[in-house]
């Protein structure tokens, strides 16, 4: 019985996606080319849009690092505010 269950699960997980035909019925897929519109942009928005259009890897690295830095700044400001109102701010010790 368990072997039949395994066979049915394998057929469902491996066999049915073949029937989905998600490729569009034989039409050749084209490369995804998305460019940000640079009209009416200036300053930082233009800079980020140019990075996105010219080098997506550089854009991804810069955005990831920038998100980490902004998260760190938010944490530090929150830490200062909590200390100012008198709350204890320290690392939590985990006892297993």
C-alpha positions in Angstrom: 0.0 0.0 0.0 2.8 2.4 0.9 4.6 1.6 -2.4 1.4 2.5 -4.3 1.2 5.8 -2.4 4.8 6.6 -3.3 4.2 5.8 -7.0 1.0 8.0 -7.1 2.8 10.9 -5.4 5.7 10.7 -7.8 3.3 10.7 -10.8 1.6 13.7 -9.4 4.7 15.7 -8.6 6.8 14.7 -11.6 4.2 13.8 -14.3 1.6 16.5 -14.1 3.8 19.5 -14.6 4.7 18.1 -18.0 1.1 18.4 -19.0 0.9 22.1 -18.0 2.4 23.4 -21.2 3.4 26.6 -19.6 5.6 27.5 -22.6 2.7 28.8 -24.8 2.1 25.8 -27.0 5.3 25.6 -29.0 5.9 29.3 -29.6 9.5 30.3 -29.1 10.0 32.5 -26.0 11.7 35.8 -26.5 14.2 37.4 -24.0 12.7 39.6 -21.4 13.9 43.1 -22.1 12.6 45.6 -19.6 14.0 49.1 -19.5 13.0 51.8 -17.0 11.6 55.0 -18.6 14.1 57.8 -18.0 11.9 60.7 -19.0 10.8 63.0 -16.3 13.4 61.6 -13.9 16.1 63.6 -12.1 18.5 63.3 -9.3 18.7 60.0 -7.3 15.7 58.5 -9.2 17.6 59.0 -12.5 20.8 57.6 -11.1 19.0 54.4 -9.9 17.1 54.0 -13.2 20.3 54.3 -15.2 22.0 51.7 -13.0 18.9 49.4 -13.6 19.0 49.9 -17.4 22.8 49.6 -17.8 23.9 47.0 -15.3 21.3 45.0 -13.4 23.9 43.2 -11.3 25.4 46.5 -10.1 21.9 47.8 -9.4 21.1 44.6 -7.4 24.3 44.9 -5.3 23.8 48.6 -4.6 20.2 48.2 -3.6 20.9 45.2 -1.3 23.7 47.1 0.5 21.6 50.2 0.7 18.8 48.3 2.3 21.1 46.8 4.9 22.5 50.3 5.7 19.0 51.8 6.0 18.0 48.9 8.3 21.0 49.5 10.5 20.2 53.2 10.7 16.6 52.5 11.6 17.8 50.1 14.3 20.3 52.6 15.8 17.7 55.5 15.8 15.2 53.2 17.5 17.8 52.1 20.0 18.6 55.8 20.9 14.9 56.7 21.2 14.2 53.7 23.5 17.2 54.6 25.7 16.0 58.2 25.9 12.6 57.1 27.2 14.2 54.8 29.8 13.7 51.3 28.4 16.5 48.7 28.8 18.0 47.9 25.4 20.4 45.0 25.3 20.8 41.7 23.6 18.6 38.9 24.7 20.3 35.9 26.2 18.9 32.5 25.0 19.0 29.7 27.6 18.5 26.3 26.2 
